[in-house]
Amino acid sequence: MLQKKISLISTQSNISYPFERIEEFADNGESLEVRIDGIENAKIKEGSHIWERFVDFMPFRDIDPNISLGEGNTPLLFANQKLRDFCGLDDLYLKNETQNPTWSFKDRGSLTCIAMAKEMGEKVVATISTGNMGHSMAAYGAKAGLKVIVFVPHFIPDEKIAAISVHGAHIIKVLATDYSSMKRHVLGLANKLGLRIVTGNGPIRTEGYKLEAFELYEQSKGKLPDYIAIPTSACGHIRGVFKGFVELKQAGFINKLPKMIVVQAKNNSPIVSAIKQGKQHVIPFSNFHTIAEAITTGNPPGGDEIIDKAYKHGWLAEDVSEEEILISQKMLAESGFLVEPATATSLYAIKKLRANAKIKENESVVIMLTGSGLKDAGVLRSHPSNTQELELEKVESSLLNLVTHVTL
Ligand SMILES: *Cc1c(COP(=O)(O)O)cnc(C)c1O
């Protein structure tokens, strides 16, 4: 596919826009997605990077390997007995996206956003973020030599701001009580300023998230899971992963689509609440607090499309309490995975869906470990500490006691 005909299509009413469009959403507010004509003929090629092998599925002629920071290629691991018992499920896997360069899956979307900026000849990119996307864009912009402006809400942890800042990005911290309205306001400036402002649900980011579906396809050697659990906020991740599978099906590589599990914190569950209540539209949340601060979009633009897809494709939806998030974070850490609270939501959601028999005993589930626990060290301190403080003379006797009472 040398000459690709690429456009942006609004996801619910199929209005077509040029690929170059600066605004991330359609004029009617729907999210946009990339359409590549002739995707049915896409082939999988040779190449060391995932985007090289799946270049036919990507909206670029190629991606300059120099903009990469080594994202992707993350392991798909079989869950240990402890996690399988916790969920009541034999066939449980984890795809560890915390191994990306800035410790979250956001790097896949930043790769494609920077590729887009390069292709369009832009020198500045901007983003609105609760932290992880800002950090990721800052790192990728630094590598590619682009100026990055990051808008953040005032409530994000200082570690996240420091990480964005050290890469050289310009940070604008906005004192806004409501993240969603801040996002809408800032996005409204894009066209006026001729500035591409990328958010978590933009059409180019989701193209990067497709790469997770392609990796899962390769890693599961044709036996795709029944379900993929995804903690959801702006909705770009779940949309991108699913789009990857849809395109694999269009191109004849698979014949069945895995179902998504939409997971949110109970304190902010605009999508999950809507699905549970059988509603067609997002139920906006505001003035809430959750420790899962990477999933705090209370009124996600384009969220209705996810609700629509959930009904159409038989997806599941579950929310989890603050306490359940902490239990899951601890459970994952005790199995070797240090994840942030937003990521930890999925484990407990699966446990509940399994307990309600929404997920059957013989079905397989992949959990996307979206972000690293080190991104929010403050929350880690809320777990009890196992530290023992001793005078030097008492070390030997205490140690003896410890090693003779090892119980596994
Ligand atoms: C961004 C993010 C999410 C939510 O993804 P969306 O694309 O905004 O729905 C979940 N977990 C982590 C760690 C994130 O950084």
The ligand as an SDF file (V2000), in Angstrom:
LIG
                    3D

 15 15  0  0  0  0  0  0  0  0999 V2000
   -4.3810    7.6100   30.6050 C   0  0  0  0  0  0  0  0  0  0  0  0
   -4.4620    6.4890   31.5430 C   0  0  0  0  0  0  0  0  0  0  0  0
   -5.6010    5.6810   31.6340 C   0  0  0  0  0  0  0  0  0  0  0  0
   -6.8730    5.9940   30.8780 C   0  0  0  0  0  0  0  0  0  0  0  0
   -6.7470    5.9420   29.4740 O   0  0  0  0  0  0  0  0  0  0  0  0
   -7.7210    6.8220   28.5390 P   0  0  0  0  0  0  0  0  0  0  0  0
   -7.1850    6.6940   27.1730 O   0  0  0  0  0  0  0  0  0  0  0  0
   -7.6540    8.2210   29.0710 O   0  0  0  0  0  0  0  0  0  0  0  0
   -9.0990    6.2530   28.6760 O   0  0  0  0  0  0  0  0  0  0  0  0
   -5.5610    4.5870   32.4730 C   0  0  0  0  0  0  0  0  0  0  0  0
   -4.4660    4.3070   33.2220 N   0  0  0  0  0  0  0  0  0  0  0  0
   -3.3630    5.0680   33.1650 C   0  0  0  0  0  0  0  0  0  0  0  0
   -2.2000    4.6980   34.0090 C   0  0  0  0  0  0  0  0  0  0  0  0
   -3.3170    6.1700   32.3270 C   0  0  0  0  0  0  0  0  0  0  0  0
   -2.2140    6.9160   32.2830 O   0  0  0  0  0  0  0  0  0  0  0  0
  1  2  1  0
  2  3  1  0
  2 14  2  0
  3  4  1  0
  3 10  2  0
  4  5  1  0
  5  6  1  0
  6  7  2  0
  6  8  1  0
  6  9  1  0
 10 11  1  0
 11 12  2  0
 12 13  1  0
 12 14  1  0
 14 15  1  0
M  END
$$$$
